Amino acid sequence: MLITKTVETKPSRGVNYSFTVSETLQQRMGRIVRDRREALGLTQEELGERCNLHRTYIGSIERGERNLSLQNIERVAHALGILAWELVRAAEEAGE
């Protein structure tokens, strides 16, 4: 599902700019994973080791390039110290 929201920027030379940002569930999920990983002080490699996924796969999750399986959602969530439903819910709520 594609969520669209309008973002207004600070005035630049007296002109306000407004543009639309579209973010998919995958992208929101990736942002949540990255934020949580950074809050825990983990590198992508360390997170990958915790959930038995390659560091480049973690990077592609964080960039919103991966459509995660339920199994991988559970693995990543567990490695981040949260439940799978909490990760999915956070990504859903980030689009509201």
C-alpha positions as CSV (number, residue, x, y, z in Angstrom):
1,M,0.0,0.0,0.0
2,L,1.3,3.4,-0.9
3,I,0.9,6.2,1.6
4,T,1.1,9.7,0.4
5,K,1.6,12.8,2.6
6,T,2.4,16.4,1.9
7,V,5.5,17.9,3.4
8,E,6.1,21.6,3.7
9,T,9.6,22.9,3.8
10,K,11.0,26.0,5.5
11,P,10.8,29.2,3.5
12,S,13.7,29.6,1.1
13,R,14.1,33.1,-0.3
14,G,10.6,33.9,0.8
15,V,9.0,30.9,-1.0
16,N,7.4,28.0,0.8
17,Y,7.8,24.7,-1.0
18,S,5.4,21.9,-0.6
19,F,5.8,18.4,-2.1
20,T,4.3,15.0,-1.8
21,V,6.2,12.1,-0.3
22,S,5.1,8.6,-1.1
23,E,6.3,5.8,1.2
24,T,5.5,2.2,0.9
25,L,5.0,-0.2,3.8
26,Q,8.4,-1.8,2.8
27,Q,10.0,1.6,3.1
28,R,8.4,2.4,6.5
29,M,9.4,-1.1,7.8
30,G,12.9,-0.4,6.7
31,R,13.0,3.0,8.4
32,I,11.6,1.4,11.6
33,V,14.3,-1.4,11.5
34,R,17.1,1.2,10.9
35,D,15.9,3.4,13.7
36,R,15.6,0.5,16.2
37,R,19.0,-0.9,15.1
38,E,20.7,2.5,15.6
39,A,19.0,3.0,19.0
40,L,20.4,-0.3,20.1
41,G,23.9,0.7,18.8
42,L,24.1,-2.1,16.4
43,T,25.8,-2.2,13.0
44,Q,24.0,-3.8,10.0
45,E,26.5,-6.6,10.3
46,E,25.8,-7.2,14.0
47,L,22.0,-7.2,13.4
48,G,22.6,-9.6,10.5
49,E,24.5,-12.0,12.8
50,R,21.8,-11.8,15.5
51,C,19.1,-12.9,13.0
52,N,21.2,-15.0,10.7
53,L,20.8,-12.8,7.7
54,H,23.6,-11.2,5.6
55,R,24.5,-7.6,6.3
56,T,23.7,-6.6,2.7
57,Y,20.2,-8.1,3.1
58,I,19.8,-5.9,6.3
59,G,20.8,-2.9,4.2
60,S,18.3,-3.7,1.5
61,I,15.6,-4.1,4.2
62,E,16.5,-0.7,5.6
63,R,16.3,0.9,2.1
64,G,12.8,-0.5,1.6
65,E,14.0,-2.8,-1.2
66,R,12.8,-6.1,0.4
67,N,9.3,-7.5,0.8
68,L,10.0,-9.5,3.9
69,S,8.5,-12.9,4.5
70,L,6.8,-13.6,7.8
71,Q,9.7,-15.7,8.9
72,N,12.2,-12.9,8.3
73,I,9.9,-10.3,10.0
74,E,10.0,-12.6,13.0
75,R,13.8,-13.1,12.8
76,V,14.5,-9.3,12.5
77,A,12.0,-8.3,15.2
78,H,13.4,-10.9,17.6
79,A,17.0,-9.7,16.9
80,L,15.8,-6.1,17.7
81,G,14.2,-7.3,21.0
82,I,10.6,-6.8,19.9
83,L,7.7,-9.0,18.8
84,A,6.9,-9.4,15.1
85,W,3.5,-7.8,15.5
86,E,5.1,-4.8,17.2
87,L,7.4,-4.3,14.2
88,V,4.5,-4.6,11.7
89,R,2.3,-2.3,13.8
90,A,5.0,0.3,14.0
91,A,5.4,0.3,10.3
92,E,1.6,0.6,9.8
93,E,1.3,3.4,12.3
94,A,4.2,5.3,10.7
95,G,2.0,5.7,7.6
96,E,-0.9,7.3,9.4
